[in-house]
Amino acid sequence: MKMIHPNVKGFEIKRRTFEGKNDPNKNNNNLTSKYMLSYKYWLRIDYENYSAERCYPKKLDCQQAVETAKRLAGSLL
């Protein structure tokens, strides 16, 4: 069975809020966690059957990750 990179169905880039500094209940989410302060942007890429989240230091890094995912779509893993 051949494994291929999935197609990108959509994506979302947001600036992280770090709300977990004031509310410990929000430390369980990449977008609101108080940790990794230098990673200021959050990215979610939606694929066919799942979504992947990751944080990046710069918005440009997020955009490059999306372009890489789109470029790899359909190619072998």
N, CA, C and O atoms as a DFTB+ gen file, in Angstrom:
308 C
 N C O
     1  1       0.841      -1.183       0.000
     2  2       0.000       0.000       0.000
     3  2       0.885       1.245       0.000
     4  3       1.791       1.376       0.824
     5  1       0.619       2.130      -0.906
     6  2       1.392       3.368      -0.981
     7  2       0.764       4.429      -0.090
     8  3      -0.454       4.603      -0.071
     9  1       1.604       5.126       0.638
    10  2       1.149       6.223       1.497
    11  2       1.466       7.537       0.785
    12  3       2.587       7.747       0.321
    13  1       0.475       8.411       0.705
    14  2       0.697       9.703       0.059
    15  2       0.328      10.836       1.014
    16  3      -0.467      10.659       1.936
    17  1       0.918      11.989       0.773
    18  2       0.578      13.179       1.554
    19  2      -0.868      13.572       1.242
    20  3      -1.274      13.556       0.080
    21  1      -1.645      13.923       2.266
    22  2      -3.055      14.280       2.044
    23  2      -3.210      15.669       1.427
    24  3      -2.309      16.504       1.505
    25  1      -4.357      15.894       0.820
    26  2      -4.673      17.205       0.254
    27  2      -5.065      18.175       1.356
    28  3      -5.715      17.793       2.329
    29  1      -4.668      19.425       1.201
    30  2      -5.025      20.480       2.151
    31  2      -6.419      20.979       1.792
    32  3      -6.655      21.421       0.667
    33  1      -7.340      20.909       2.746
    34  2      -8.713      21.376       2.526
    35  2      -8.898      22.820       2.974
    36  3      -9.792      23.511       2.487
    37  1      -8.062      23.278       3.897
    38  2      -8.154      24.643       4.401
    39  2      -7.116      24.863       5.482
    40  3      -6.445      23.927       5.916
    41  1      -6.991      26.104       5.912
    42  2      -6.052      26.409       6.983
    43  2      -6.484      27.687       7.684
    44  3      -7.281      28.465       7.160
    45  1      -5.938      27.887       8.884
    46  2      -6.238      29.082       9.664
    47  2      -4.970      29.491      10.400
    48  3      -4.310      28.657      11.021
    49  1      -4.633      30.772      10.331
    50  2      -3.485      31.328      11.041
    51  2      -4.008      32.383      12.002
    52  3      -4.772      33.267      11.615
    53  1      -3.587      32.283      13.265
    54  2      -3.993      33.271      14.271
    55  2      -2.789      33.664      15.112
    56  3      -1.845      32.891      15.276
    57  1      -2.840      34.867      15.636
    58  2      -1.838      35.291      16.610
    59  2      -2.236      34.687      17.956
    60  3      -3.397      34.758      18.357
    61  1      -1.270      34.096      18.644
    62  2      -1.557      33.444      19.924
    63  2      -1.918      34.477      20.982
    64  3      -1.419      35.602      20.952
    65  1      -2.786      34.096      21.920
    66  2      -3.293      35.032      22.927
    67  2      -2.608      34.903      24.281
    68  3      -2.609      35.863      25.052
    69  1      -2.028      33.759      24.596
    70  2      -1.351      33.508      25.879
    71  2      -2.272      33.759      27.071
    72  3      -1.802      34.172      28.131
    73  1      -3.569      33.518      26.917
    74  2      -4.539      33.712      28.001
    75  2      -4.266      32.802      29.192
    76  3      -4.763      33.058      30.289
    77  1      -3.492      31.758      28.996
    78  2      -3.170      30.842      30.079
    79  2      -2.384      31.485      31.206
    80  3      -2.310      30.930      32.303
    81  1      -1.796      32.642      30.955
    82  2      -1.090      33.370      32.024
    83  2      -2.053      33.740      33.140
    84  3      -1.696      33.692      34.317
    85  1      -3.274      34.110      32.771
    86  2      -4.267      34.568      33.740
    87  2      -5.283      33.501      34.120
    88  3      -5.910      33.592      35.175
    89  1      -5.448      32.512      33.287
    90  2      -6.435      31.461      33.538
    91  2      -5.784      30.100      33.281
    92  3      -5.658      29.694      32.126
    93  1      -5.370      29.390      34.333
    94  2      -4.681      28.107      34.161
    95  2      -5.480      27.071      33.363
    96  3      -4.893      26.151      32.794
    97  1      -6.788      27.208      33.315
    98  2      -7.612      26.269      32.550
    99  2      -7.363      26.367      31.050
   100  3      -7.745      25.467      30.301
   101  1      -6.734      27.438      30.607
   102  2      -6.506      27.638      29.171
   103  2      -5.113      27.192      28.726
   104  3      -4.722      27.447      27.587
   105  1      -4.357      26.530      29.609
   106  2      -3.026      26.054      29.245
   107  2      -3.045      24.736      28.483
   108  3      -1.987      24.211      28.137
   109  1      -4.216      24.200      28.219
   110  2      -4.310      22.927      27.507
   111  2      -4.559      23.114      26.010
   112  3      -4.939      22.163      25.327
   113  1      -4.351      24.309      25.499
   114  2      -4.633      24.629      24.107
   115  2      -3.438      25.376      23.523
   116  3      -2.909      26.286      24.161
   117  1      -3.009      25.005      22.321
   118  2      -1.863      25.672      21.695
   119  2      -2.083      27.165      21.492
   120  3      -1.142      27.952      21.593
   121  1      -3.298      27.551      21.211
   122  2      -3.600      28.953      20.917
   123  2      -3.532      29.828      22.165
   124  3      -3.097      30.977      22.087
   125  1      -3.953      29.307      23.304
   126  2      -4.057      30.122      24.518
   127  2      -2.998      29.817      25.576
   128  3      -2.929      30.522      26.582
   129  1      -2.180      28.801      25.383
   130  2      -1.195      28.394      26.386
   131  2      -0.210      29.519      26.707
   132  3       0.128      30.332      25.847
   133  1       0.241      29.546      27.964
   134  2       1.203      30.568      28.386
   135  2       2.637      30.177      28.038
   136  3       3.552      30.976      28.236
   137  1       2.848      28.994      27.537
   138  2       4.188      28.494      27.246
   139  2       4.637      28.841      25.828
   140  3       3.823      29.212      24.982
   141  1       5.933      28.717      25.580
   142  2       6.543      28.981      24.263
   143  2       6.245      30.406      23.792
   144  3       5.655      30.607      22.731
   145  1       6.651      31.370      24.577
   146  2       6.338      32.774      24.291
   147  2       6.908      33.273      22.968
   148  3       6.341      34.181      22.360
   149  1       8.011      32.701      22.515
   150  2       8.597      33.169      21.256
   151  2       7.820      32.668      20.036
   152  3       8.020      33.164      18.927
   153  1       6.937      31.691      20.236
   154  2       6.111      31.175      19.138
   155  2       4.792      31.942      19.144
   156  3       3.846      31.558      19.830
   157  1       4.737      33.011      18.388
   158  2       3.633      33.959      18.471
   159  2       2.443      33.642      17.558
   160  3       1.382      34.249      17.702
   161  1       2.604      32.710      16.632
   162  2       1.524      32.403      15.691
   163  2       1.130      30.937      15.760
   164  3       1.968      30.055      15.949
   165  1      -0.164      30.701      15.601
   166  2      -0.758      29.370      15.645
   167  2      -1.294      29.043      14.257
   168  3      -1.900      29.889      13.600
   169  1      -1.067      27.814      13.820
   170  2      -1.520      27.364      12.507
   171  2      -2.298      26.065      12.659
   172  3      -1.863      25.140      13.344
   173  1      -3.450      26.012      12.011
   174  2      -4.207      24.764      11.890
   175  2      -4.380      24.489      10.404
   176  3      -4.907      25.321       9.665
   177  1      -3.936      23.323       9.976
   178  2      -4.136      22.894       8.591
   179  2      -5.167      21.773       8.607
   180  3      -5.007      20.784       9.323
   181  1      -6.216      21.930       7.823
   182  2      -7.267      20.921       7.710
   183  2      -6.981      20.045       6.498
   184  3      -6.844      20.525       5.373
   185  1      -6.894      18.745       6.764
   186  2      -6.708      17.766       5.703
   187  2      -8.028      17.028       5.501
   188  3      -9.041      17.404       6.090
   189  1      -8.026      16.000       4.688
   190  2      -9.263      15.285       4.372
   191  2      -9.919      14.665       5.602
   192  3     -11.134      14.776       5.769
   193  1      -9.144      14.019       6.463
   194  2      -9.724      13.285       7.592
   195  2      -9.285      13.779       8.961
   196  3      -9.697      13.211       9.973
   197  1      -8.472      14.805       9.022
   198  2      -7.981      15.288      10.311
   199  2      -7.452      16.711      10.173
   200  3      -7.338      17.247       9.071
   201  1      -7.134      17.305      11.311
   202  2      -6.517      18.633      11.348
   203  2      -5.213      18.536      12.121
   204  3      -5.082      17.717      13.031
   205  1      -4.256      19.368      11.759
   206  2      -2.975      19.425      12.462
   207  2      -2.754      20.852      12.942
   208  3      -2.970      21.808      12.198
   209  1      -2.319      20.990      14.201
   210  2      -2.038      22.303      14.781
   211  2      -0.565      22.394      15.131
   212  3       0.056      21.413      15.538
   213  1      -0.014      23.597      14.964
   214  2       1.375      23.835      15.329
   215  2       1.576      25.325      15.537
   216  3       0.843      26.142      14.978
   217  1       2.570      25.678      16.342
   218  2       2.898      27.082      16.592
   219  2       4.227      27.422      15.929
   220  3       5.116      26.577      15.821
   221  1       4.349      28.666      15.490
   222  2       5.547      29.146      14.812
   223  2       5.922      30.526      15.346
   224  3       5.061      31.255      15.839
   225  1       7.205      30.888      15.249
   226  2       7.634      32.203      15.727
   227  2       7.106      33.358      14.866
   228  3       6.802      34.430      15.390
   229  1       6.996      33.148      13.568
   230  2       6.613      34.233      12.656
   231  2       5.444      33.804      11.773
   232  3       5.262      32.621      11.485
   233  1       4.666      34.781      11.355
   234  2       3.541      34.505      10.456
   235  2       4.044      33.934       9.132
   236  3       3.403      33.063       8.543
   237  1       5.182      34.423       8.671
   238  2       5.764      33.926       7.429
   239  2       6.062      32.429       7.526
   240  3       5.897      31.700       6.549
   241  1       6.498      31.972       8.697
   242  2       6.750      30.542       8.897
   243  2       5.466      29.734       8.719
   244  3       5.489      28.645       8.145
   245  1       4.357      30.262       9.208
   246  2       3.053      29.599       9.037
   247  2       2.692      29.508       7.560
   248  3       2.272      28.457       7.076
   249  1       2.859      30.605       6.861
   250  2       2.519      30.641       5.439
   251  2       3.387      29.662       4.648
   252  3       2.904      29.000       3.729
   253  1       4.660      29.575       5.007
   254  2       5.554      28.640       4.323
   255  2       5.161      27.191       4.606
   256  3       5.256      26.341       3.721
   257  1       4.724      26.906       5.829
   258  2       4.280      25.548       6.172
   259  2       3.052      25.152       5.349
   260  3       2.943      24.010       4.901
   261  1       2.137      26.087       5.155
   262  2       0.947      25.819       4.342
   263  2       1.355      25.555       2.895
   264  3       0.866      24.610       2.275
   265  1       2.237      26.376       2.361
   266  2       2.685      26.192       0.978
   267  2       3.394      24.851       0.803
   268  3       3.214      24.178      -0.212
   269  1       4.194      24.466       1.787
   270  2       4.873      23.171       1.733
   271  2       3.858      22.034       1.743
   272  3       3.981      21.088       0.966
   273  1       2.859      22.118       2.615
   274  2       1.822      21.078       2.682
   275  2       1.067      20.978       1.359
   276  3       0.764      19.878       0.896
   277  1       0.765      22.115       0.756
   278  2       0.061      22.106      -0.537
   279  2       0.937      21.508      -1.632
   280  3       0.456      20.756      -2.480
   281  1       2.226      21.847      -1.609
   282  2       3.145      21.350      -2.628
   283  2       3.325      19.831      -2.520
   284  3       3.449      19.145      -3.535
   285  1       3.338      19.311      -1.292
   286  2       3.555      17.879      -1.082
   287  2       2.302      17.033      -1.303
   288  3       2.398      15.812      -1.421
   289  1       1.145      17.658      -1.359
   290  2      -0.117      16.916      -1.497
   291  2      -0.070      16.000      -2.717
   292  3       0.256      16.423      -3.825
   293  1      -0.404      14.746      -2.481
   294  2      -0.431      13.772      -3.564
   295  2       0.879      13.051      -3.801
   296  3       0.904      12.052      -4.520
   297  1       1.973      13.530      -3.217
   298  2       3.263      12.864      -3.403
   299  2       3.434      11.753      -2.368
   300  3       2.746      11.733      -1.347
   301  1       4.345      10.846      -2.637
   302  2       4.592       9.733      -1.723
   303  2       5.231      10.217      -0.434
   304  3       6.030      11.153      -0.433
   305  1       4.863       9.560       0.671
   306  2       5.473       9.865       1.972
   307  2       6.870       9.326       2.030
   308  3       7.550       9.482       3.045
